[in-house]
């Protein structure tokens, strides 16, 4: 029973605590103690058991936090496609869980080598494991196109005073604070247990040291928020529509399985009603529709009709599929965002092609082998090569991120480097609703604002459509699966300076890689000198 608790139960408890720290549960404070059961397990088990315990903890976390992927089976047509989706879900969860293994192995080595009553040795543990965790998250966000979903720091997206430090180190530095505090509490707990056995006590400096970074982060955050108020704003009015079109209807149109004309007309009337309500406000500078919203009709007639309706009164930014024919008569399809501001022939002013495509969603890496397993359209999209700067009348310049591009901090940073003053995210999370995915997706967008000190507007088909200010505060929102619109006045600071992160990117995470490499070298040296017995 004791072995079961140490090797199985405690790692699973850590995975569960991690899960409930994120949406849909959102008990974000629990994240600061969520790793302690895993640490307790690693400090007691043998080296050969660390792989299972660490993997089990990560698998529990990702199996539960990524469960929304299973909702795609609503749109499958046969058991083979169901198998493809379920296999992809389990494979992705397992892949992400693999990053827990090197962390667990090094944590076990650190605990065996240094853990005790020596303050300096305990601080060595805290430094090595904090930087290692950040390094592994960073690598997960980079390798194999990257999947930077639910880094630990993301859990704090509703705590603006804590996350302002991301303007220096991105979400990675918030993750570091979380792991650091977990370690401070864990080492304090272990010292208490050792003290009972050895009758040896001393002040628990590690606990106080563990609290210092979050205290400093909150202090900096409060100061940053209160000092951000400025009267030198360039204000403009923007509207966004959340049409809440059922994904099954969209798929039916694209596969020509029902009466296209009737459904196209129904969708047009639904969206047109929202547009009419928005346009009763005469001061709208820009109207934003979600990702691929012009494809919902599958009818050029209704597309032109909707565009005409809008551009008679204001400028329209809409998501749409787009194709180009190159010099060798090859057709390339793009997931794009298109700006319309001229009523004559629905003239396209500016367009952006999505750069970071969803594997198995917008392209198939092994298309001939896997196309029967994935319930997607036949189109294999091409990727754009750079961010686009959009300019509308007197509005500050902006860039667009499509779908889950707002999860990738580098894309937002590049847009700001190209002189974007604010960002629009157009997405359709309808594949996964109802689920926690929409809120998890939103939580990542919050950090793009804090990192770059710019606001973001999110127009989503099924939610969460919202306005996020430059400090990451969600000032207006529409809940998932609700039809509606937002009209908001946005203010852009004329004299806003670039943040350290906007200028330097993930330098904190890259520094963590260097530090982690040094500790890994020490570990390998101990292995070589047979100072530790791995028994793998």
N, C-alpha and C positions, 0 to 999 in steps of 0.2 A: 504493500500500500504506500509506503514511504517513497519507494522508487517511482511509482505511478505519479504521485503528487509532484515530485521534483522534476521528472523528465517530461511529463505530459501535461498535467493539470496547470502548473504555474506558467509555462509558456503559452498555453491556450488562454489563460486569464489575461496575460499581457496583450494578446491579440484582440481579445474582446474589449479591453479597456481602450486600446487604440481605436477600435471601430466606433465606439460610442462617443469618442471625442470629436468625430466628424459628423456632418449632416448624413442621415436625417436626424440622428439623435442630438448631436451638437452640444454635448456636455464638455465644453472645451477645456475646463479647468482640470479635468481628470488626466489630460495628456501629461501633466507634470509629475504624475506618479505611475503612469501606465507601463513603463519599462521595468519597474521595480520587481514584479514577480519573475520576469525573465532573468534579471540579474541575480535574484535569490537562487533560482534554479542553476544558473551557470556557476555560481560560487560553490555549489555542493556536488554537482555531477562530475563524471570523468570526462577527459578530453574527447574520447571517442563518442560520447553521448551528446556533445555540444551541437553537432550538425543537425541531428534530429530535433533537438529542443529548439534551436534557433529557427530552423525551417518551419517547424510547426507553428511557432509564434507568428512568423510572417505570413504563412499560408492562412491562418485564422483571420488575420487582419484583412488581407486582400480578398479572400473568399467572400467575406461579409460586406466589405466596403465597395466591392465591384459587382455586387449581385445584380445591379441594374442592367448589366450586359445581357442577362438572360431574357429581358423583356423584348429583345429583338425577335425572339421566337414567335411573337405575335404576328409577324409578317412573313413567316416561312410558309412554304407550300407543300413540303413533304418531310418525312422523317430524316432524310439525308441532310437536309438543310438544318434541321433542329440539331442533329449531331454536330454539324460544323460549328454552329454557334456555341453549343455547350463545350465542345472541345476547345474552342478559342478562349472561352471564359476561364476554363480550368488551366489552360496553358499559360495565359497571361498572369493569372493569380500565382501560379507556381513559379513563373519566371521572376516576378517581383519579389516573391518570398526568398529566392536564392540570395538576394542581397543581404538578408539577415544572417546568412551563414558565416561569411568572413567577419562580420561584426561580433557574432557569438564566440567564434574561435579566439579572436584577439582579446575579447572581454574576459574569457576564461583564463587566458595567459596572464593578463594584467592582474586579475584578482589573485591568482596563485602566486604571482611574483611580488606584488607590492601591497596588497590590501592588508591593513593592520592599523596600528596606532601612530604611524609616522605620517605627519601632515604632508611633507614633501612628496612622499611616495603616493599618497592618496591623490594629491593634486596631479601627479603624473598620470594616474588612471583617468582622472576627469578630463585632462587635456587630450590624451591619446584617443579615448573613446568618443569624445565629442567631435573631434576633427574627423575621425574615421566614419562616424555616422553621416556627417555632412558630405564627405567624399563619395560614399556609396549612393546617397541620394542624387548627387550631381551626376555620377556615372549612369544611374538609371535614367536620368533625364537626357542623356546624350547617346547612349549606345543603341544601335539598331533603330534608328530614326527617333528614339527617345520616347519615354513615357513618364513625364514628371508629374504624375497624378498623386495627390494626397501626400506630399511631403509633410512632415510633422508640423512645420510652421503654418501650413495652410489652415490648420484647425483653429487658429486665432483670428480668423478674418473678421469676426464681429467685435474684436477688441482693439479699436484704433489706437489707443495709447500704447499698447504693447508692440504693434507691428510697424510703427514709424521708423524703427531701426532698420527696416528693409530698404530704406533709401540709401543705406551704405552697403549692406551685404546681401540684398535680395531676401527671398524667403529662406534661404539657407541659414542666415544668421539667426532667424527666429527658431528654426529647427535646432540650432546649436544651443540656444538658451534653454530650450526644453530638455534636451539630453543632459546638459550640464546640471540642471536642477534635479532631474531624476537621479543622477549619480551622487549629488550631494546628499540627498535624502537617503539613498540606499547605503552609502558608506556610513552615514550617521547611525542608521539602523543596525548595520553589521557591527559597528563599534559597541553599540549598546549590548548586543548579544554576546560579543566577545568579552565585554566588561563583566557581564554576569558570570561567565565561566572562569575568568581570570582574576576577578576582583580588582580590575584595573579601570579607573575612570579618568577622564579629563574633559575639558570643554570641547564641544563638537564644532570645531572651526569649519569643517567641511560643509556643514549645514548652512552656516552663515555665508561662506564663500559661494555656495550653490545659489543662494538667494540674491547675491549682489548684482549679477547681470540683469535679472528681470526687474530689479528695483531701478537700476540705472536706465533700462529700456523704457520703463513706464515714465520716469522723470523726463527723459528726452522726448518721449511721445507727447506728453502733456504740453511741454514747452513748444514743441514743433506745431502742434495743433493750434494753440492760442496765439502763436506768432505768425500764423499763416493768413490772418485776416488782412485784406488790403482793399483799399478803395479804388486802386488803379486797375480796374477790370474792363475787359472788352466783353460785353454781354450780347447774347443772341438767343433766339428762341428756336427750339428744336422739338419735333414731334416724332414719336415712334409708335408703331402699331404692333400689337401681339394678336394675330388673327386666330390662333388656336385651331388650325386646320388639322383634322385627324390624319395621321400618317397613312392609314389604310386607304383613305380616299385619294391621297396623293399618289400612292403606289398603284392604285387601280387605274388612275388616269394614264400613268406612264406605261403601264403594261397593256393598255387598250382592252381591258376586260369588261368595261361597262360603258354605258352611253356617255361618251366624252362630252358631247355638247351640253347635255343636261347638267352634269356634274360641274363642268367648267363654268356654266352660267350660275349655278348655285354658289360656287366658291367666289366668283366675281361679285355677286350681289352682297355676299357677306363682307368681303373686304371693302367693297365700294361704299357700303354703309358706314364703316369705320372711317374711311377717307373723308366722306362728306362731313361727318361730325368734327373731324380734326380741322378741316378747311373752313369751318365757320369762324375760326380764329384767323383774322386777316394778317397777323404778324408772324406767321411761321416762316422761318428762314430756310428750314430743311426738314423734309419728311423722310423717315427711314423705315424701310420694310425689311423683313428678316432674310436670311440666307435662302437662295433659290426661290424666293417668293413669286417671281414672275413665271416660274415653271409650274406653279400650282394649277394653272388653268389648262395647260396643254393646248392652248388656242391663241394664235397670233391676234385674232380679232379682240379678244378680251384683254390681252396684254396691252395692245395699243390703246384700247379704250381707257384702261386704268391709268396708263402713263399720261395720256392726253388730259384726263381729268385733273391730275396733280400739277403738271407743268404749266397749266394755264394760270396757276396761282402761286406756285412756289417751285423749289428744286426738289427732285426726287432722287434718293439713293436706294437702289433695290438690288437684291441678290438674284442672280440668274445664271443659267448655264450659258456658255459662250463658246463658239468654235472659230478657228482660223484655219486657212488652207495655206500650207507652206509652199516652197518653190518646187517641190516634187509631188505636188497634188496630194499630200498627206493631210488628213483632217486631224486637228488637235482640239480636244474638248477641255474646257476650263470651268472650274467652279469660281465664279467671278462676282464682283460687286461693281455696279454700273451707275454712273451719275448722269441724270437727265435734267437738263435745264433749258432746253430749246424745244418749243412745241412743234417746230417744223420737222416732220418725218421722225419724231421721237429721237432727235439727234443725241448721240452719246457724247458727253463732254469728256469724261475720264473713266477709266476702268482699272480694276485691280484683279489680278489672278491669284488665287490662293496658292501659297508657297508650300505649306506643310500639309500634305494630303494624309487622310486616314487610311492606313494599310488595311486591306480587306473591306474597306468601306467605300473608298473612292478609287482605289487601284488594287489589283491583285498581284502580289509579288511573283506568284507562280500561276499565271492566269489559266493556262491550259489544264493544269492538274486540279485546281481548286474551284473553278467557276461553278461547278455543280454543287458545291458545299455551302456557298455563300449566297443568300437571298438578295442580290443587288441588281442594279440595272446592268445592261451590257456595256455601258460606257466605261472606259478606263481613262480617267482624267489625267491630264498633264499638269505639272506644277509650274507656278509662276517663279520668276527668278529674283524679284526684288519687291520692296514695299513701294507703294504709290502715294504721292502727296496729292490730296484733293483740295481744290480751292473753289469756294462758292462765294460770290459777291464780296462782301466785306468780312466774311467769317474768318476766324483764324484757321490756318491750314490744318488738315487732319489726315490720318491714315486709317485704313480698315484692316481688321483681323477677322477672318471668316472661320466659323465653326469653332473647333477647339484650339485655334491658333493663339487665343489669349491665355492658354496654359503655358506657352513657351515664352519665357521672359526675354529671350534673345530677339524675337520678332518685334516685340514692343520697343525694346531698346533701340533696334535698328531704325524703327519708324521715327523715334524721337531724334536720333542722330541725323535723320534726313529733314528735320525741322517740323515734324508734326507736333502741334500744340495740344491735341487731344486725340482720342481714339474712339472709333466705332467698332463694336463687335456685332456681327450679324450671324445668327446661328439658328439651327433647327434641332432641338433636343427631343423632338417628338418620337424618335425611334425608341426612346428609353422611358418615356413617361407612361403611367405615373410611377415615379421612383425618386430616390434621393439624388439622382444624377444631376438634375437641373441646379439644385442648390450647391452641390459639390463643384459643378462647373463655375458657378458664380463666385465661389470662394476663391478660386484661382485668379479671376479677373481683378478682384480687389487688390491683389498684390502688384499687378502691373501698374496700377494707379500710384500706389505708394512708392514703388521703386523709382518711378520716373517723375513723380510730382505733377501728374496730369490727370484730368478727369476722363471718364469713359462712359459712353452710351451703349447700352446693349439692347438690340432689337431681336427678339426670339419668337419663333413660331408659337411654341407652347409654354414658354417661360424659361428662365426668369428674365423678363425685360425690366430694365432699371436704369437709373442714373447713379453713377458713382463719382464722388468728388475726388479731388487730387490727393486727399488724405485717406482714401479708401473707405469713406463712409457712404453707405447706401442711402441716398436722400429721397429717392422715389422708386417704387417697384410694383410690378404686377405679379401676383402669385402664379405658379404653374397651373396649366390647364384652365386658364381664365381668359376670355376674350376681352380686349380692351385697348386703351391707348394711353400714352403719357405725353403731356405737353409741359415743357420745362424751360426755364431760363438758365442758360449756362454762362458762367463767368470764367474767363481765361485771364490770368495775370499777365499784364504786358511786360513786367520786369521779372518774371519768374526765372530763376537760375536752374541749371541742370543739376540734378542730384549727383552724388558720388557714384551711385550705381549706374545712372544713365551715361556717365562718362567712362566708367571703368568696367562695367559688367560684373560677371561672376568672379571677381578677383578673390573674394573671401573663400568661395568654394575651391578655387584653384590653389590657393594657399593651403587649404585643408588637405588637398591631395599630396602636397609636398610634405607636410607634417606627418601625414598618415604613412607615406612611403618610408620616412625615417623610423617610425615605430615598427613598421612591418619588417624593416631590415634588422632591427634588434630581435624581433621574434624569430626570424629565419636563422639568425646567428645562434640563438639559444637552441633551436632545433638541430642545427649543424653540430653544435658542441654537446648535444645530448643532455642539455640541462633540463629539458622537459621531455616527457614521454607521451607522445600523441596517441599511440595505440589506435590509429584509424584503420 
